[in-house]
């Protein structure tokens, strides 16, 4: 199996332009035989909590049908970051498209305190089964809480993927945590970050992959859009 992490620079609040940006990364992934591609936190709008209520989407939003069609036609799973409308508020979510399956929504269960004025917590973990490999998605702050990764491990996750929007200082702390967590649970951890300005900080890129021993085996730089691919069979990393 090949997993692609798309390090992009979202255009603030411009969903249509960001759909095009996502499509470009997806096309590169397809050309490189990727089975699953994951984007950063709130990638479809940029990480902008103050704009989230205005930009929040429904799971059935037809603007994203292009991703389901691409998934069906190319046998690729796609996970994009969206602010999503829930009954009691707005969630930070991944909208996940899988070939010939209904869309899945995973919502961040553990918010950072700064996010509480704008979002509500999701209520459950999901595990994606792709090509026989169980993958646990995580979204930014919750991926730094051992309870979240422990629960994913208990649920049988083979790989843990964190979709984030992190500054330089946050990345420096996160890389230490991810390395320790990967080794603790003998579970590869993949982290995809954005680049560019959002909210009150600059996203620091550095999209990275740690193997089951906690060793860093691949990383993109801090300021360039790109795609990094993890081959789970060969345990090999390709940087594009």
Residue, then its C-alpha position, 0 to 999 in steps of 0.5 A: x500500500x502507498x500512502x501520500x501526504x500532501x503538504x499544500x498552501x491553502x488559500x484562505x477561505x477560497x473553497x473553489x480554489x482549494x478544490x483545484x489545489x487538492x486536485x493537483x496533488x491528487x493527480x500527482x498521487x494517482x500518477x505515483x500509484x498512491x492508494x490513500x492521500x491525506x491533506x492537512x487540517x482544514x485544508x479546504x478552507x485554511x485553518x481559520x477558526x474565525x471563518x469556520x461558521x461561515x465556511x462550514x460545509x455539509x457532508x453532502x455538499x456537491x462541490x466535493x463530488x469531484x473527489x468521490x468521482x476521482x476516488x471511484x475512477x482511480x481506486x484511490x481514497x482521499x481525506x480532505x480537511x473541512x469545517x463541518x456542520x453538526x447538530x450542535x455546532x461546527x466540527x473540525x473534520x476529515x471528509x473521507x472518500x473511498x472507492x465505491x463507498x459512501x463518504x465518511x466524516x471523522x471529527x476531531x474529538x479533543x479540541x485545543x482550548x483556543x478552539x472552543x469558541x468556534x468548534x465542538x468536539x467530535x464523539x468517536x474514533x473511526x478506523x479505515x480499512x484500506x487494502x487490509x491495513x487499519x488506519x487511525x486518523x487523528x487531527x492536530x491537538x488530539x494526536x498529542x494526547x496519549x489517550x487518543x493514540x492508545x485508543x487507536x492502538x486498542x482498536x487495532x490500528x496498524x498506522x496512525x495519521x495526524x492531519x495538522x496545522x502547526x507552527x514551528x514551535x508546535x512542530x518541534x514539540x510534536x516531532x518528539x511526541x510522535x517519535x515516542x508514540x510510534x515506538x511505544x505502540x510499534x505503530x508507524x506515525x505519519x504527520x501532514x502539515x500545511x505551509x503558509x499563513x493561517x489564523x495567527x501563525x505560520x504553518x511550518x510544513x515539515x510533513x514527516x513519517x516515523x517508522x514503528x521503531x520511532x525513527x524519522x524516515x522521511x520529511x518535507x521541508x518547511x516552506x515548499x508544497x509537495x507530496x511524500x509517499x510511504x510504501x508500507x510493503x517496502x517501508x520506503x519513502x518517496x518525496x516529490 
